[in-house]
Amino acid sequence: MKLVTRAQLGWPASAAPTQTSTEGVKVHYEGAPVSLRLLEDHGLCIAKWKKIRVDHLANKKENYSDIAYNYGACPHGHLLEGRGLGKRTGANGNQDLNRGHYAIMGLVGDEGLTKPTDAMLGAIRDGIELLRKHGAGIEIKGHRDGLATECPGRHLYAWVKEGAPRPGGSPPDPAPRPVVDVSKVVAAALNDPAAPGAPVSYPGVKIVEKALVAEGLLGPSLADGHFGTSTVEAYAAWQRRCGLTGDDADGIPGRASLETLGREHGFDVKP
């Protein structure tokens, strides 16, 4: 890890609020033009990082107590200390979002230098692992996850969605696939969830409904964990899409059609 500390930057201790744990880390970018000259001169990276802090401290609307990010990462692979460890970020959009995740910014923007170098990705990964050792949870998200923004840009967000792998390293372990119990889903389809004594929702139904939404067969607002009339009709349409007809397309899940849906949408099926 090539860490540039606040002391090396000539900054005092951060005045940001204390925050000793989060759900994870969110990745950001500049959201403005960043010069390609940073690729050739690390000194410009340091100057850019210092300028961001000056701009944040001068922002009377946001009233930042310090640079908003916990860390930055430059194209030469240096991890630049911002608020640092044990400090709440100011970058995620509001106080609830700030409490949820720490923040690391890659020194790329929406024009000029837009694509992170492998060294920068490695430095962001260094920052994530450092924060995890000091209270951050396992989540790695983009700024746009939870807030309407383009941040962290197309390239960084694609990397985040891949699991933020360290360049040249092993790919992250795939997340375990959810498992849908056929019997539970059938029970949901055969019972009116509005009937007295019926469960509020049935395990696995939301997974099936999410897949039906992705297929364009069910409205997103109807994916509520109940296998009601709309979901039955949507599932019947899926059965017909699978080639079933007549009584075999009754909207009640069968193992074959459910397994096909699972293969296409990332869940497994058990009896």
Secondary structure, DSSP 8 states (H G I E B T S, - for coil): -EEE-HHHHT-----S-B---EEEEEEE--SSEE-GGGGT-HHHHHHHHHHHHHHHHT-TTTT-SS-S-SEEE-TTSEEEESS-TTB--S-SSSHHHHHHEEEEEES--SEES-S--HHHHHHHHHHHHHHHTTTEEEEEEETTTTSSS-TTHHHHHHHHHTT---TTS---------EEEHHHHHHHHHS-TTSTT--S--TTHHHHHHHHHHTTSS-GGG-SS---HHHHHHHHHHHHHTT--GGGGSSS--HHHHHHHHHHHT-EEE-
